[in-house]
C-alpha cells in the first residue's frame, strides 16, 4: 500500500470486494455471533501489509501491552492477497478476530452485514478523536454510524519524477495547476525528450481517482449517495474521454499498449519504466519505499479551468481499525484504536506505514525522522487536506463504494482502452458503459 491510500487503491481491492460480496449471505447469518478470537485470554488483532508495516505494528503493540498488562494481544498478519478471504472464513466459522485492519472499500459491506461494530458510544470517552476532521472520519462512517478509525490521510495526488523534469530543463508545476497546465507540460516533456518520453500516464480510465476528481469538479460524485446509480453524467464522461484522446494525439501521454500493460502492475508503470514523468499511481512510492530510484515529488490532482469549477480533491481515511461485532473485547479494542490515534510512541513507531498521519499533532511528531521524499509526500498531503477543508464549494467526501463498484471501475478502464485502441467511438462506448453500469448496480 502507498503512503496515501486513496480511492485509487480501491480498484486494487477488487478481490476483497468480490470476496465480501460472494460471502454476503454467510456474513449476514454470522453477524452478532459470539465466537470472536481463538484464545479466550487474548485479544486477537489482524492486519495486512509489508514487512515494514508488520515490524512497526509489533513494536507499537509491545509498548501498548507493557502499559496495559491486562490486555494480551494475539497478532495475526499477512500480505493483502487472501486477507479478506481468510477473514470471511473466520467470521463464517465463528472465530472472527476482535480487532482488524479494515479496507475503506469494504467497510460499508461489512458494517451492513453486521460483521463490524459501531463505536460511536466510545467517542469522547475512551476514544479521543481530537484532530480528526469530519471529512476524514467519513471514511469509516456508514449510515451515520462510525465503524472504524482512519489511520491516515488518503489523498488523490500525482507522483512526479522531479529529477527527470530537471534533466529536461523543466520546472515542477505549481500546486494550483489545471488540466490545461497538465497537458502543456506533458507535451513539453515529449518535445524536449525528442519523442522518447511522454509527460503523463493515460488517465482516461486506467486511473480511477483522476476521473473521480474531474467529475467532482463538475459537481458530480462518482456514485450517488444511496449507491443505486452513478452520480456523473454522460456529458462529463464524454468530455473526459475527449481530453485524453487529445492527450494521446499530441503525444502528451502514451498509447494504449503501455496503459494496458501497466494495469494493476506497478513494475510496468510508465514512470517506473522511464516512459513518463508524471503518474496518477501513488503506489509508485509506498510504505516500503520507492520502486524507482528517481527523485520524486507530489502534486494535487489538477483543478478545473472552466467557470464554476469546484474543488474536486477530497480526503480519504487510509486504512481503518475496526472492532468485530461478535467480539467480547470491543472496549479493549477501542483502547488500542485510541492508542494508535493519539499516543506519541505509537505514532512515531508507525510513521507513514499506515498512510500520512491523520492529525496535525501526529504529522508534527513524525516529521523530524522522515526522508526528504517522505517530507515532500507528507507536505503535499497536508496541503491538499487543508485546501479541501477550506473549500466552500467542495462536495461531501465520497460515501463507501456500493456492491458492484469493482466491476464498474474495471468497466471504466476497459472502456477507455476500447476508445484508445480505436475499437469503439466515444459515442458508442458511452452508451455501452452506462447500460452495463446500470445493470451492475441493479443486481
Secondary structure, 3 states (H helix, E strand, C coil): CECCCCHHHHHCCHHHHHHHHHCHHHHHHHCCCCCCCCCCCCEEEEEECCHHHHHHHHHHHHHHHHHCCCCCEEEEEECCCCHHHHHHHHHHCCCCCCEEEECCCCHHHHHHCCCECCCHHHECCCECCCCCCHHHHHHHEECCEECCEECEEEECEEEEEHHHHHHCCCCCCCCCCEHHHHHHHHHHHHHHCCCCCEEECCCCCCCHHHHHHHHHHCCCCCECCCCCCECCCHHHHHHHHHHHHHHHHCCCECCHHHHHHHCCCHHHCCCCCCCEEEECCHHHEECCEECCCCCEEEEECCECCCCCCCCCCCEECCCEEEEECCCCCHHHHHHHHHHHHHCHHHHHHHCCCCCEECCHHHHHHHHCCCCHHHHHHHHHHHHHHHHHHHCCCCCCCCCCCCCCHHHHHHHHHHHHHHHHCCCCCHHHHHHHHHHHHHHHHHC
